[in-house]
Amino acid sequence: MRIHRQLPIRIGTRGSELALAQAHETRDRLLRAHPELNADDIEIHVIHTTGDKVQNRPLSEIGGKGLFTKEIEEALLDGTLDLAVHSMKDMPTEFPPGLGIVCLLEREHPGDAFISPKATTINELPQGAVVGSSSLRRQAILLRERPDLKVVMYRGNVGTRLAKLAAGEVDATLLAAAGLHRLSLASHITSIVPYSQMLPAVAQGAIGIEIALADTEMAELLAPLNHRETEIRVSAERAFLAALDGSCKTPIAALAELDKNGQLLFRGQIIRPDGSETLEAERRGTSEMAATLGREAGEALRNQGGKAFFEETF
């Protein structure tokens, strides 16, 4: 397509190594999709978010997922940026008026990676081992699977967490397999936790691109980058999250998978923070039903859990 917009195209991102890797992946895909662009036509701008600045407290205490997007979305709204690249697992289910996700890159492996010098799996950890994780979902599932473990808050970027593990601050940690692959750090993975033991976070492994919805030319430029299967799967998982009013205070897990016939299997869970109870829902249907399946599963778990469950969980 012929590009009429003012150049350069300005990509906004957080400043972590993983966020920058995702922004560069987006830039490279744009360049491949549009040979008329050259590298100087696309700039990457680092935006420091509140979530990045506060590293000594759990996200649930300082405001939740929006802390990783607020400053970036403000720059989109005032025209300082043309697009923003996000890890979809960090995205709230609602967007500021005028903004939205218009493109999803092909999803990486959505599972969780177990990393430890002392064991090959969660089950093989020594009694009372210390596991570092800042994710309430991972904490709750770890305590469900191994109530004897000591789970401690463990924030920081991927490199920081791996360094803390190497220094012996914890006996094990869990990280998204997708992030380790994107940073060429897959060699650190001890094992991938099976979905039967630990369902992933909603939209884990997916990269979303957010723009001002009025910018139709930017949407057209991004259209060739959109991965339809990822879009279907993420729509089911985020509909589940939205039905539960999910936030960073909510141990929620979900995974939507498509088979070769285009049939979708959705699995979702809510877990008490101490791991003492898990409620599950499963739905099957066509890919066109993705959002409906996720929403129905979320509504079913909200009804099943009742007020007492959600008073503790939410």
C-alpha positions, -999 to +999 in steps of 0.1 A: +000+000+000+011+036-005+020+053+027+007+088+031+011+094+068+039+115+083+070+095+091+086+082+112+061+058+127+066+060+165+063+028+185+058+031+222+070+004+247+081-002+282+119-003+287+125-038+298+145-061+277+115-082+269+093-052+260+120-039+237+124-073+221+086-072+214+088-037+200+117-047+177+097-077+165+068-055+157+091-030+138+107-059+118+073-073+109+061-039+097+093-035+075+087-070+060+051-063+053+058-029+038+090-029+017+084+008+009+094+015+045+130+016+056+145+013+091+147+050+096+109+053+090+101+035+123+113+048+158+110+030+191+102+052+221+107+039+256+080+050+281+086+045+318+054+033+334+044+034+371+045-004+371+081-003+361+091+023+386+076+005+417+095-027+421+093-034+458+055-041+462+031-066+446+011-051+417-021-060+435-012-034+462-004-005+438-032-006+413-030-036+391-025-041+354-032-006+342+001+005+358+019-009+328-002+010+303-013+043+317+016+065+305+018+048+272-019+052+265-017+089+274+010+093+247-012+075+222-041+099+230-020+130+227-005+119+194+031+115+208+030+079+197+014+061+167+012+027+182+020+008+214+033-028+218+020-047+248+022-081+264-015-090+263-014-106+298-007-072+312-036-055+295-068-045+314-100-057+297-113-021+292-095+006+272-096+044+274-122+059+250-107+061+215-080+034+220-080-003+212-060-034+202-062-037+164-035-064+158-022-095+176+011-110+165+014-148+164+014-162+199+045-178+214+042-208+237+017-197+264+029-220+292+049-214+323+086-224+326+099-239+358+135-229+365+155-244+393+190-257+400+175-280+427+147-299+409+134-306+375+097-301+383+075-285+409+068-319+424+105-327+429+113-296+449+125-303+484+101-300+513+097-264+523+116-250+493+114-213+486+099-203+452+099-167+440+070-154+421+051-121+418+021-137+401-009-144+423-020-170+399+014-189+401+015-184+439-020-199+443-014-228+420+020-236+437+003-236+471-025-258+457+000-283+443+026-281+472+012-265+504+046-270+520+064-246+497+073-211+508+063-187+481+078-152+482+072-120+462+097-118+434+095-088+411+119-074+385+126-080+349+136-115+335+173-109+339+169-097+375+149-127+384+173-151+369+202-134+387+184-137+420+179-174+414+215-179+405+225-160+437+205-185+458+178-161+470+152-187+461+152-224+452+131-220+420+110-195+400+085-196+373+085-174+342+065-172+310+081-195+284+073-170+257+094-143+273+124-166+277+121-177+240+119-141+228+150-131+248+169-162+236+170-175+272+152-208+266+184-226+278+175-215+313+143-235+313+144-266+335+110-278+323+077-266+310+049-269+335+021-290+320-013-273+315-028-300+337-009-287+366-007-250+358-030-232+333-014-200+319-024-164+326-050-150+303-033-142+269+001-152+281+026-153+252+005-129+230+017-095+218-010-069+211-007-036+192-028-007+205-036+025+185-060+054+184-090+039+167-095+070+146-061+063+129-075+041+102-043+043+081-023+029+110-048+001+113-044-007+076-006-008+080-009-033+108-035-055+093-010-078+075+006-085+109-025-098+126-025-135+134-061-148+132-057-179+153-041-159+181-069-133+178-095-161+183-078-177+213-071-144+230-107-132+225-120-162+244-095-158+272-101-121+276-139-125+275-135-150+304-114-124+323-139-096+316-168-118+328-150-123+361-141-086+364-105-099+367-077-078+381-043-084+395-060-093+428-076-123+411-059-157+407-073-165+373-060-189+347-072-197+312-063-213+279-081-215+246-068-239+220-079-246+184-078-280+168-071-287+131-108-285+124-112-250+138-129-263+169-121-244+201-115-259+235-116-234+264-105-241+299-106-216+327-100-216+365-103-194+395-082-203+425-083-191+461-051-172+469-040-199+494-046-226+469-073-243+490-099-243+463-100-243+425-131-239+404-130-249+368-150-245+336-146-260+302-164-251+269-161-263+233-174-248+202-166-232+168-139-205+165-167-180+157-180-186+192-147-178+210-158-148+229-191-163+238-175-195+251-151-175+273-178-152+286-201-181+295-173-199+313-165-168+333-202-162+342-205-199+352-176-196+376-188-164+391-221-180+398-206-212+411-181-194+434-208-173+451-202-142+472-180-159+498-154-171+472-151-138+455-149-117+486-116-134+493-104-137+457-113-103+443 
